[in-house]
Amino acid sequence: MNTNRSFFGIACRVAALSFLMAGTASLLQAQQSQSVGSTLKAPLFLASESAPVGTTAPSIFTSSSSSSLDNGMAADSNGRFTLSSAALDSSQPPPRRRYGRPNYSDSHSNADGSPKWTFLVGGGLALPIGDTHVYQTPSYGFQAGGGRNFNKTIGVIAQFDYDHFGLQGATIANQEYIYNYCTPAEVTAGYCAPAGAGQGGGISQLDGNNHVWSFTVNPTFTLATEGSLGAYMVVGGGFYHKVTNFTLPQTQQSCGIYGCGYYTVNANVDHYTSNAPGVNGGFGLTYKFSKFSNERFFVEGRYVFMANENRPGITTKNVASAPLTATNLYPANSHRTTYIPITFGLRF
């Protein structure tokens, strides 16, 4: 009987201890679950590093926290919250664009902003040089042209030039001598007045002029400059036509409602022509009227060379032995021609 009571007491103590241990384990599990739940409700919000579970952090979410999660927040398997890649991409500035040179290309402008088309008009002095100066005197000239610019540096211009010259006094005197010279054979043939050999007839007051007109194609190279001032080089070549006229004063009549009147003009009595290829080259300066204008004032000097083919003729040295049928009484017109036109004008 005492043995049974001892066994029953031991069993009661074991049962009580088992219930006590089970209750303690349940209480610890409940406390751990409550701690995890509070951590999920108040996460530490960092884009680059999330707080681990159990870390105490101030709550930064209110009733709009659900919308924040929808707009890029994501939780991983450990309960940490990070920004999604889409949210990170949208929060960064757009990548920097790479810019090259601006392209202005259209029907009027090249890619570098220079105008595709260019025109010029000008006038100035025409100065004969070298052997040409022996026969001719300085006078005037003008030019006009237009062409294509390929960029700010290179262009090509088709150009018309007219250059006028006078004749030296010695040239006029020599020509009068040739016109008035008579040999006995010429007097007999009726080519001269019967004043006598070597004296000739009555040609006096002879005058004359010379001019050259040309069509050329001229590449132009603009040099690097700053501000309103500019500079360029030009070379080219083309067709040249040279003419020399000799004139005599003639009296002409003009009639109107008040009667008739008389006036004197220089009429051509003889002329000579020569066609030849030629080349030119020179240097020019420009001045822009404003920073954004295409119009420029220019001054330019060129060297011109005409490759004329010399033709034999009568001169003061061979006039006595020249045949009666000779017609080229001014062979100097076919000599090689060199001159410098100095031009002032506008480019636009």
C-alpha positions as CSV (number, residue, x, y, z in Angstrom):
1,M,0.0,0.0,0.0
2,N,2.8,2.4,0.8
3,T,4.5,1.4,-2.4
4,N,1.5,2.3,-4.5
5,R,1.2,5.7,-2.9
6,S,4.9,6.4,-3.7
7,F,4.5,5.5,-7.3
8,F,1.4,7.6,-7.7
9,G,3.2,10.6,-6.2
10,I,6.1,10.3,-8.6
11,A,3.8,10.0,-11.6
12,C,2.0,13.2,-10.6
13,R,5.2,15.1,-10.3
14,V,6.4,14.0,-13.7
15,A,3.1,15.0,-15.3
16,A,3.2,18.4,-13.7
17,L,6.8,19.0,-14.9
18,S,5.8,17.9,-18.4
19,F,2.9,20.4,-18.6
20,L,5.2,23.1,-17.2
21,M,7.8,22.5,-19.9
22,A,5.2,22.4,-22.7
23,G,3.7,25.7,-21.6
24,T,7.1,27.4,-21.5
25,A,7.9,26.2,-25.0
26,S,4.5,27.5,-26.3
27,L,5.1,30.9,-24.7
28,L,8.6,31.3,-26.3
29,Q,7.2,30.4,-29.8
30,A,4.4,32.9,-29.4
31,Q,6.9,35.7,-28.5
32,Q,9.1,34.9,-31.5
33,S,6.2,35.0,-33.9
34,Q,5.1,38.4,-32.5
35,S,8.6,39.7,-33.0
36,V,8.7,38.7,-36.7
37,G,5.3,40.2,-37.3
38,S,6.3,43.6,-35.9
39,T,9.4,43.6,-38.1
40,L,7.4,43.0,-41.2
41,K,5.1,45.9,-40.4
42,A,8.0,48.3,-39.9
43,P,10.9,47.5,-42.3
44,L,13.9,49.7,-42.6
45,F,13.7,51.2,-46.1
46,L,17.1,51.3,-47.8
47,A,17.6,51.1,-51.6
48,S,21.1,49.5,-51.3
49,E,20.9,47.5,-48.0
50,S,17.8,46.2,-46.2
51,A,17.6,45.7,-42.4
52,P,17.6,42.0,-41.3
53,V,14.6,40.5,-39.5
54,G,14.4,41.6,-35.8
55,T,16.1,45.0,-36.4
56,T,14.3,47.9,-34.8
57,A,13.6,50.7,-37.2
58,P,11.1,53.6,-37.2
59,S,8.1,53.1,-39.3
60,I,8.1,55.2,-42.5
61,F,5.0,53.7,-44.1
62,T,1.5,55.0,-43.6
63,S,-1.7,54.1,-45.4
64,S,0.1,54.7,-48.7
65,S,2.7,52.0,-48.0
66,S,0.8,49.5,-50.2
67,S,1.1,51.8,-53.2
68,S,4.8,52.3,-52.5
69,L,5.2,48.5,-52.7
70,D,3.3,48.5,-56.0
71,N,5.5,51.2,-57.5
72,G,8.8,49.4,-57.1
73,M,9.2,47.9,-53.6
74,A,9.9,44.1,-53.4
75,A,10.5,41.8,-50.5
76,D,13.0,38.9,-50.7
77,S,12.7,35.5,-48.9
78,N,14.4,36.9,-45.8
79,G,11.8,39.6,-45.4
80,R,14.1,42.5,-46.7
81,F,12.6,45.2,-48.9
82,T,14.6,46.6,-51.9
83,L,13.8,48.7,-55.0
84,S,13.1,46.8,-58.1
85,S,15.4,47.3,-61.2
86,A,12.6,49.2,-62.9
87,A,12.3,51.6,-60.0
88,L,16.0,52.1,-59.9
89,D,16.2,52.8,-63.7
90,S,13.3,55.3,-63.5
91,S,15.0,57.2,-60.7
92,Q,18.3,57.7,-62.6
93,P,18.8,60.6,-65.1
94,P,18.7,59.6,-68.8
95,P,22.0,58.8,-70.5
96,R,23.9,61.7,-72.0
97,R,23.4,62.1,-75.7
98,R,26.4,62.2,-78.0
99,Y,26.4,65.2,-80.2
100,G,28.4,65.6,-83.4
101,R,28.8,68.6,-85.6
102,P,25.5,70.3,-86.5
103,N,24.2,69.5,-90.0
104,Y,22.6,72.4,-91.8
105,S,22.4,70.7,-95.2
106,D,19.4,71.8,-97.3
107,S,18.8,73.3,-100.8
108,H,20.6,76.5,-99.8
109,S,23.2,75.5,-97.2
110,N,26.0,72.9,-96.9
111,A,26.4,70.6,-93.9
112,D,28.8,73.0,-92.3
113,G,26.4,76.0,-92.6
114,S,28.1,77.7,-95.5
115,P,25.9,78.8,-98.4
116,K,25.9,76.5,-101.4
117,W,25.7,79.3,-104.0
118,T,27.8,82.4,-104.3
119,F,27.8,85.4,-106.6
120,L,30.1,88.3,-107.2
121,V,30.1,91.6,-109.1
122,G,32.8,94.3,-109.1
123,G,35.0,96.7,-111.0
124,G,38.3,98.4,-110.8
125,L,41.6,98.9,-112.6
126,A,43.3,97.0,-115.4
127,L,47.1,97.3,-115.4
128,P,49.2,95.9,-118.3
129,I,52.6,94.5,-117.3
130,G,55.6,93.1,-119.1
131,D,55.7,93.3,-122.9
132,T,52.0,94.2,-122.9
133,H,52.8,97.5,-121.1
134,V,55.1,98.6,-124.0
135,Y,52.0,98.9,-126.2
136,Q,49.1,99.5,-123.9
137,T,48.2,101.8,-121.0
138,P,46.2,101.2,-117.8
139,S,42.4,101.6,-117.8
140,Y,39.3,100.0,-116.2
141,G,37.7,96.6,-116.0
142,F,34.7,94.8,-114.4
143,Q,33.7,91.3,-113.6
144,A,30.6,89.2,-112.7
145,G,30.2,85.6,-111.8
146,G,28.5,82.9,-109.8
147,G,29.2,79.4,-108.6
148,R,29.0,76.6,-106.1
149,N,30.5,76.4,-102.6
150,F,31.3,72.8,-101.6
151,N,32.0,73.8,-98.0
152,K,33.5,76.8,-96.1
153,T,36.8,76.3,-97.7
154,I,36.4,75.3,-101.4
155,G,34.3,76.7,-104.1
156,V,34.2,77.1,-107.9
157,I,33.1,80.2,-109.7
158,A,32.2,80.7,-113.4
159,Q,33.2,84.2,-114.3
160,F,33.0,86.9,-117.0
161,D,35.7,89.6,-117.1
162,Y,36.0,92.7,-119.3
163,D,39.3,94.6,-119.1
164,H,39.8,97.8,-121.2
165,F,43.2,99.4,-122.1
166,G,44.4,102.5,-123.9
167,L,47.3,102.5,-126.3
168,Q,50.7,104.1,-125.7
169,G,51.6,107.3,-127.6
170,A,54.5,105.5,-129.3
171,T,52.1,102.7,-130.5
172,I,49.8,105.3,-132.1
173,A,52.7,107.1,-133.7
174,N,54.2,103.9,-135.2
175,Q,50.8,102.9,-136.5
176,E,50.3,106.3,-138.2
177,Y,53.7,105.9,-139.8
178,I,52.8,102.4,-141.1
179,Y,49.4,103.6,-142.5
180,N,51.0,106.6,-144.2
181,Y,54.1,105.0,-145.6
182,C,54.2,104.6,-149.3
183,T,56.8,103.0,-151.6
184,P,57.0,103.8,-155.3
185,A,55.3,100.5,-156.1
186,E,52.4,101.4,-153.8
187,V,52.0,104.8,-155.4
188,T,52.0,103.2,-158.8
189,A,49.5,100.7,-157.7
190,G,47.3,103.4,-156.2
191,Y,47.6,102.3,-152.6
192,C,49.0,105.7,-151.5
193,A,48.4,109.4,-152.3
194,P,51.0,110.8,-154.9
195,A,52.8,112.7,-152.2
196,G,56.0,110.7,-152.7
197,A,57.6,107.6,-151.3
198,G,58.1,107.7,-147.6
199,Q,55.7,110.6,-147.1
200,G,52.3,108.9,-147.6
201,G,48.9,110.3,-147.5
202,G,46.8,112.3,-145.0
203,I,46.0,110.0,-142.0
204,S,46.3,112.0,-138.8
205,Q,44.7,112.2,-135.4
206,L,44.8,108.4,-135.2
207,D,43.7,107.0,-131.8
208,G,43.0,103.5,-130.5
209,N,42.1,101.2,-127.7
210,N,42.4,97.6,-126.6
211,H,40.2,95.3,-124.6
212,V,40.1,91.7,-123.4
213,W,37.0,89.8,-122.4
214,S,37.1,86.3,-121.0
215,F,35.0,83.4,-119.7
216,T,36.9,81.4,-117.0
217,V,36.3,78.8,-114.3
218,N,38.1,79.6,-111.1
219,P,38.4,77.4,-108.0
220,T,38.5,79.5,-104.8
221,F,40.1,78.5,-101.5
222,T,39.0,80.4,-98.4
223,L,41.8,80.8,-95.8
224,A,41.2,80.4,-92.1
225,T,40.5,83.9,-90.6
226,E,38.6,85.3,-87.6
227,G,36.1,88.0,-87.1
228,S,34.8,90.1,-90.0
229,L,38.0,90.0,-92.1
230,G,38.6,87.1,-94.5
231,A,41.0,86.1,-97.2
232,Y,41.0,83.7,-100.1
233,M,43.2,82.5,-103.0
234,V,41.9,82.0,-106.5
235,V,43.2,80.2,-109.6
236,G,41.6,79.4,-112.9
237,G,41.6,79.4,-116.6
238,G,39.5,79.7,-119.7
239,F,38.9,81.4,-123.0
240,Y,40.3,85.0,-123.7
241,H,39.4,87.2,-126.6
242,K,41.6,90.2,-127.4
243,V,40.7,93.2,-129.6
244,T,42.6,96.3,-130.7
245,N,40.7,99.1,-132.5
246,F,42.2,102.1,-134.3
247,T,40.0,105.1,-134.7
248,L,39.8,108.4,-136.5
249,P,37.6,111.4,-135.7
250,Q,34.7,111.7,-138.0
251,T,32.0,114.3,-138.4
252,Q,28.5,113.1,-138.4
253,Q,25.2,114.9,-138.8
254,S,22.2,114.6,-136.6
255,C,18.8,116.2,-137.4
256,G,15.8,116.9,-135.2
257,I,12.7,119.1,-135.0
258,Y,14.9,122.2,-134.6
259,G,17.2,121.4,-137.5
260,C,20.4,119.5,-138.1
261,G,23.6,119.6,-136.2
262,Y,27.1,118.2,-136.6
263,Y,29.2,116.3,-134.0
264,T,32.5,114.4,-134.0
265,V,33.0,110.8,-133.0
266,N,35.9,108.4,-133.1
267,A,35.0,105.8,-135.7
268,N,36.8,102.5,-136.1
269,V,39.0,102.4,-139.2
270,D,40.9,99.2,-138.5
271,H,40.8,96.4,-135.8
272,Y,42.6,93.2,-135.0
273,T,41.6,90.2,-132.9
274,S,43.3,87.3,-131.2
275,N,41.8,84.3,-129.4
276,A,43.8,82.3,-126.9
277,P,43.5,80.1,-123.8
278,G,44.7,81.8,-120.6
279,V,45.2,81.3,-116.9
280,N,44.9,83.6,-113.9
281,G,45.6,83.5,-110.2
282,G,45.6,85.8,-107.3
283,F,44.7,86.8,-103.7
284,G,41.8,88.6,-102.2
285,L,40.5,90.1,-98.9
286,T,36.9,90.2,-97.7
287,Y,35.0,92.2,-95.1
288,K,31.7,91.0,-93.6
289,F,29.1,93.7,-93.0
290,S,27.8,91.8,-90.0
291,K,28.5,88.6,-88.1
292,F,25.5,86.7,-89.6
293,S,25.5,88.2,-93.1
294,N,26.7,86.4,-96.3
295,E,27.3,89.7,-98.1
296,R,31.0,90.7,-98.1
297,F,33.0,93.6,-99.6
298,F,36.1,92.3,-101.4
299,V,39.3,93.6,-103.0
300,E,41.3,91.3,-105.2
301,G,44.4,91.3,-107.4
302,R,45.1,88.7,-110.1
303,Y,47.8,87.9,-112.6
304,V,46.5,87.1,-116.0
305,F,48.4,85.3,-118.8
306,M,47.1,84.8,-122.3
307,A,49.0,82.3,-124.5
308,N,48.5,84.2,-127.8
309,E,50.1,82.8,-130.9
310,N,52.4,85.4,-132.6
311,R,51.4,86.2,-136.2
312,P,53.9,87.9,-138.5
313,G,53.0,91.3,-139.8
314,I,54.2,94.8,-140.8
315,T,56.1,96.9,-138.4
316,T,58.2,100.1,-138.7
317,K,61.2,97.9,-139.2
318,N,60.0,96.0,-142.2
319,V,57.4,98.3,-143.7
320,A,59.7,99.2,-146.6
321,S,60.0,95.6,-147.7
322,A,56.6,94.4,-146.8
323,P,54.4,93.0,-149.7
324,L,51.6,95.1,-151.0
325,T,49.1,92.4,-150.0
326,A,50.0,92.3,-146.4
327,T,47.0,92.8,-144.1
328,N,48.3,92.4,-140.6
329,L,49.5,96.0,-139.9
330,Y,49.5,95.5,-136.1
331,P,51.2,92.2,-135.2
332,A,51.5,93.3,-131.5
333,N,47.9,92.3,-131.0
334,S,48.9,88.6,-131.3
335,H,51.8,88.9,-128.8
336,R,51.6,87.1,-125.4
337,T,49.5,89.2,-123.1
338,T,50.0,89.8,-119.4
339,Y,48.1,92.1,-117.1
340,I,46.8,92.6,-113.5
341,P,43.2,93.4,-112.8
342,I,42.6,95.0,-109.4
343,T,38.9,94.6,-108.5
344,F,36.6,96.0,-105.8
345,G,33.1,94.6,-105.4
346,L,30.6,92.5,-103.5
347,R,30.3,88.8,-102.9
348,F,27.0,87.4,-101.7
